[in-house]
């Protein structure tokens, strides 16, 4: 396939998506919600088709030597398909983010001015092996009145195609435009480039979801705005007033519940004034769970099982059973470390001191800041958003979990009574 062919294919998808957005603009929120519920029902009814396609994907992945962790992310069973459908129902039940009056005022000229939420338009989503993203992304975009063009990973191509076919059939049966959900028809990487180029002006924003290589490419090559994050270098800070049990349990959960997600803690900051027995308890629990610790000289002086850390460790997203450990002097030092080495994703302070927690909230400039909670809660579903299409570390537009409410922009609606400007 050459570049001209790729641009033509993506341009066609984009124009079809743009027409779908126009059709969706004539639908109210309850109609879109009904369409999403129909998508959920279609998934349940078509589960055998999805599982058959997924079995082919899994067999190919295993034959190609994909890691066990990646195969697990790819694999579907009846329960996982049911959970995907349940997530769609949860998205359908969310408040309608479109048409909300965000503010309204009357300046001295007598005009009545309102700022009203509107869909972003056509969203391109580029993601890797998890087939559940196919359904989640489609439903979240539709909830906010957007059309979506999906480009999943080659490992999950058959699964994603089966899911998209069911979603499109459900939309059509509901009287909604099937082209509100489309999938790039080929895995040729040149099509990704055409998608990132904007489909002849038909694509409004691109969202990447996957590993560093994917996100770097999207951020480097996109000619339209990008919502996403590059790294999830998340921190747990054990303040001097941390509860011992909470310090241990939250640290272990934040690092090890699932090591391969962007909300997994990668660096543990230990206040020098924290009780030694609390520190030992945390280290012992991590080692007992087969987690490797790479630490500074001060941390290694506390436990000789810790191997030396290098400068690179403070900037590493391990996505593995490894955590970097640094003993710091106080809260100011913790904030300084996060500011220098963090990726702006998620940070948590463990402390019984509410004043210290508030200072942490005020001084740490990350998308998500937490107090006495695991960083693994950095997830749209856990935030009550139904689902998400990713975590954004951008300071422009969406930040943090990106759900339906974040996939809108706004316009100004101005009502006059015959005013002319002098």
NUVO-62256 format. One record per residue (C-alpha): residue in three letters; x, y, z. Coordinates in steps of 0.001 Angstrom, whole numbers, plus 500000, padded with zeros to 6 digits. Layout:
<sites>
AlaXYZ/...
</sites>
This chain:
<sites>
Unk500000500000500000/Unk501335503459499120/Unk500785506761500891/Unk498183507973498392/Unk496067504843498907/Unk496380505170502686/Unk495279508795502621/Unk492303507875500446/Unk491199505108502836/Unk491481507273505956/Unk489910510220504151/Unk486876508088503298/Unk486556506893506891/Unk486869510474508089/Unk484180511796505779/Unk481824508990506803/Unk482558509756510442/Unk481903513461509894/Unk478506512645508400/Unk477795510441511414/Unk478619513335513769/Unk476105515502511915/Unk473463512789512317/Unk474300512381516011/Unk473899516127516548/Unk470193515674515838/Unk469869513022518583/Unk469313513748522241/Unk471232512127525064/Unk468603509485525747/Unk468771508296522128/Unk472560507963522283/Unk472287506153525628/Unk469775503738524123/Unk472221503084521291/Unk474978502250523776/Unk472673499876525656/Unk471872498223522330/Unk475618497848521739/Unk475913496112525119/Unk473071493746524254/Unk474619493052520873/Unk477896492109522532/Unk476173489711524895/Unk474255488057522069/Unk477324487909519848/Unk479738486680522517/Unk480364483343520696/Unk481548485236517602/Unk483857487411519683/Unk485304484419521540/Unk485907482508518303/Unk487797485462516842/Unk489702485944520086/Unk490773482306520161/Unk492382482826516747/Unk494153485961518004/Unk495429484184521123/Unk496680481183519140/Unk498568483469516763/Unk500003485490519652/Unk501276482369521409/Unk502750481032518173/Unk504547484361517679/Unk506059484223521153/Unk504073487051522754/Unk504756487251526492/Unk502382485578528941/Unk501391488984530337/Unk500514490300526879/Unk498575487136526022/Unk496592487572529231/Unk495743491168528254/Unk494578489872524884/Unk492629486836526046/Unk488829486991526430/Unk486450484538528051/Unk482717484611528688/Unk483148486564531922/Unk485384489161530314/Unk482979489693527425/Unk480140490065529945/Unk482229492624531851/Unk482805494606528653/Unk479056494676528021/Unk478409495711531628/Unk480867498592531192/Unk478863499801528187/Unk475696499804530261/Unk477516501835532921/Unk478600504363530285/Unk475041504611528980/Unk473826505447532493/Unk476216508379532922/Unk474882511947532727/Unk474763513353529210/Unk477853515564528746/Unk476493517274525619/Unk474394520437525665/Unk475243521385529247/Unk475151525097529976/Unk478561525637531533/Unk478024529304532331/Unk475763532182531369/Unk475990535943531752/Unk474764539307530441/Unk477365542023529764/Unk476514545737529580/Unk475554545479525905/Unk472480543447526889/Unk473467540268525065/Unk472605536965526732/Unk475708534781526388/Unk475932531085527284/Unk478852528658527067/Unk477418525249526055/Unk479202521883525803/Unk479435520277522352/Unk481121517131520970/Unk484742517274519855/Unk483770515687516531/Unk485742512823514972/Unk488207511054517252/Unk490922508686516096/Unk492065506139518676/Unk495270504143518225/Unk495754501361520749/Unk497463498044521341/Unk496415494527522229/Unk493504494867524684/Unk490271494194522758/Unk488072495654525520/Unk489386499094524511/Unk487497498679521238/Unk484113498642522959/Unk485000501106525731/Unk486325503709523302/Unk483354503373520973/Unk480837503809523799/Unk482654506704525472/Unk482958508604522198/Unk479317507969521291/Unk478148509063524749/Unk479677512473524052/Unk478196512680520566/Unk481467511925518768/Unk482284509493515991/Unk485350507288516390/Unk487856505696514020/Unk489626502817515764/Unk493001501357514955/Unk493803498462517285/Unk496944496378517525/Unk497621493555515097/Unk497524491006517952/Unk493850491752518603/Unk492746492492515036/Unk490251489630514696/Unk488754490227518160/Unk488395493957517576/Unk486843493451514167/Unk484261491047515604/Unk483410493542518357/Unk483119496457515919/Unk480830494466513620/Unk478472493792516533/Unk478548497427517682/Unk477810498751514201/Unk474911496326513740/Unk473448497432517071/Unk473710501098516120/Unk472012500480512796/Unk469199498543514480/Unk468788501489516876/Unk468417503997514056/Unk471797505582514739/Unk474565505929512137/Unk476730502818512035/Unk479621504984510835/Unk479804506552514280/Unk482029503511514988/Unk484553502533512305/Unk487790500570512262/Unk490818501048510058/Unk490436498092507653/Unk494075496997507434/Unk496997496651509849/Unk499464498311507468/Unk501353500901509529/Unk501134503435506712/Unk497448503785507565/Unk498390504926511068/Unk500418507713509514/Unk497452508781507412/Unk495228508725510495/Unk497699510862512431/Unk497823513280509505/Unk494147514033510099/Unk492323512368507232/Unk492189515438504969/Unk490946517585507825/Unk488154515238508913/Unk489755514027512180/Unk489688516439515117/Unk491787514708517768/Unk493815511519518255/Unk494079509473521449/Unk496901506911521823/Unk496619504070524318/Unk499492501680524755/Unk503205501477525402/Unk505871504125525174/Unk506798503344521570/Unk503239503795520344/Unk502627506997522270/Unk505966508498521215/Unk505112507869517583/Unk501652509417517903/Unk502961512492519703/Unk505790512876517170/Unk503823512337513955/Unk500317513647514691/Unk499136516708512791/Unk496045517040514961/Unk495760517539518754/Unk496699514517520899/Unk495213513526524262/Unk497447511121526166/Unk500468510535528339/Unk503930509188527673/Unk505025507609530967/Unk503370506672534230/Unk506187507339536684/Unk503979507364539771/Unk505209508010543315/Unk504234506877546793/Unk505514509236549502/Unk505600507787553004/Unk505374510902555171/Unk506750510917558703/Unk503181510706560059/Unk502193507668557950/Unk500150504953559643/Unk502346501803559674/Unk499732499383558360/Unk498529501850555760/Unk502081502545554611/Unk502750498835554089/Unk499452497856552521/Unk499133500820550160/Unk502740500563548971/Unk502421496866548159/Unk499104497394546383/Unk500280500445544462/Unk503329498594543147/Unk502186494999542784/Unk498424494687542290/Unk499051495008538545/Unk502565495994537589/Unk501813496579533907/Unk499386499498534182/Unk500264503176534014/Unk498979503760537573/Unk501441501327539149/Unk503849503034541561/Unk507410503109540265/Unk509178505133542977/Unk508843504975546752/Unk509899508095548665/Unk510545507479552368/Unk510651510369554840/Unk513836510234556895/Unk511744510851560028/Unk509447507855559444/Unk509626505288562240/Unk512296502654561448/Unk509944499779562246/Unk507460501128559703/Unk510156501332557059/Unk511274497758557772/Unk507683496542557548/Unk507247498116554111/Unk510539496764552783/Unk509858493290554183/Unk506421493189552565/Unk507828494184549166/Unk510614491626549319/Unk508172488943550472/Unk506118489639547361/Unk509175489121545117/Unk509602492797544360/Unk513140494040543672/Unk514152497308545335/Unk516715499681543810/Unk517667502414546219/Unk519808505371547171/Unk522646505066549696/Unk520404506126552589/Unk517836503439551778/Unk520543500798551365/Unk521866501700554792/Unk518460500705556167/Unk518299497351554311/Unk521243495651552626/Unk518909493664550353/Unk518320496829548316/Unk520539497066545227/Unk522066500395544159/Unk519921502742542115/Unk521266504852539276/Unk520034508232538052/Unk518061506399535357/Unk515994504519537949/Unk514257507710539071/Unk513048508202535502/Unk512082504595534721/Unk508594503207534246/Unk509404499575535078/Unk505972498003534541/Unk507504495091536425/Unk508120493848539974/Unk510771496517540574/Unk510529499756542542/Unk513020502582543060/Unk513445503716546688/Unk514779507026547936/Unk515020508382551473/Unk514335512121551486/Unk514510514724554240/Unk510960516063554305/Unk507836516985552361/Unk509620519730550434/Unk512235517231549270/Unk509495514816548192/Unk507815517534546130/Unk511163518499544599/Unk511916514893543627/Unk508488514442542016/Unk508854517737540174/Unk512245516743538759/Unk511645513080537942/Unk507881512559537726/Unk505843512318534531/Unk502847514271535827/Unk500633511182536138/Unk499705510132539713/Unk501301510678543125/Unk500111509674546600/Unk501093510808550093/Unk500564508411552996/Unk500148510473556144/Unk497960511017559176/Unk498698514746558973/Unk495937516551557069/Unk497968519749556797/Unk500856517874555177/Unk498410516199552777/Unk496973519560551754/Unk500456520936551124/Unk501146517890548956/Unk497934518559547002/Unk498858522219546546/Unk502504521753545595/Unk502523518616543414/Unk501564519444539836/Unk500392516082538523/Unk497155515079536842/Unk496111513040539902/Unk497216513591543506/Unk496072511271546300/Unk496093511008550073/Unk496143507623551815/Unk495157505736548658/Unk496851503438546167/Unk497933504929542851/Unk496225501959541211/Unk492953503862541649/Unk494098506122538782/Unk491397504750536525/Unk488224506198535038/Unk486118503254536174/Unk487345503663539749/Unk486561507388539513/Unk482926506554538733/Unk483298507638535099/Unk482069504288533719/Unk485265503769531750/Unk488044505777530166/Unk490051505899526974/Unk493240506783528796/Unk494920509031531336/Unk496001512444530099/Unk498976514293531547/Unk498365517262529276/Unk497662520664530779/Unk495463521605527826/Unk491913520283527543/Unk491475516925529313/Unk493683515980532268/Unk493597512740534261/Unk491144509965533305/Unk489525510756529962/Unk485883509692529973/Unk482848510890528069/Unk482667514185529983/Unk486201515025528827/Unk485462514397525131/Unk483526517627524667/Unk484429521168523820/Unk482101524148523999/Unk480606526903521916/Unk479066530259522747/Unk475348530758522233/Unk474533534470522051/Unk470964535758522225/Unk470198539346521361/Unk467210541666521209/Unk468191543726518174/Unk471587545002519334/Unk473989546539516823/Unk477552547465517696/Unk478653551099517532/
</sites>
